[in-house]
Amino acid sequence: PCILDKGNSKHLLNFQRMNYLIGIILATASKRFHKSQQEKVFEALRFAAKQHEGVYRKDDFTPYLLHVLEVACILIGKKVFDYSCIVAAIIHDVVEDTGAKIKEIKKRFGYIISRIVDLLSKHKNAIIRWFYWGLIRNEWDDNVRWRVIVIKFADRIHNLMTLDVMPEESQKRKIAETIKEFPELYKVLIKTLRKLRRKGVIT
């Protein structure tokens, strides 16, 4: 089935943009990942499309699916050709914004991706939500931590590129949060990557 029904003509540009982004993701998967991973990328696209069906950004016009595709393609554009990063980016908001559960993510895509999505999801419990940024910075698994931070940067880049879809108060909050949290995330990312290079995990 189509990932998005075109609907009326006013949605055509969004439809075309999504098709373009999906093409980039699938072409990257075909070139960079082995067959079983390619299948999981396609599964992630179908899963995200199903979960975000009928869900729009705060302008009540832009399909939310477009956001997660843009995030995945920002990573690709920055040459982050990492299977777990791409799949997690595609589904990074399904737990926070739809009815999907972490258990289902783990069953479909494995522990690493489910842990990444879990850390990227702002918890409905206000107390846990309060520690959101600290949980990312202090994640014990280096291989999970760097992926979460990289995806979070791509996510925030697209958020800032599309501030116009948010109410003014949300725009101010997003900007203030970026100024406060992302310099610290960057420091943690650099420290984590250096540690992984010393171990020979990445080059």
Order of alpha helices (4+ residues) and beta strands (2+ residues): alpha-alpha-alpha-alpha-alpha-alpha-alpha-alpha-alpha-alpha-alpha
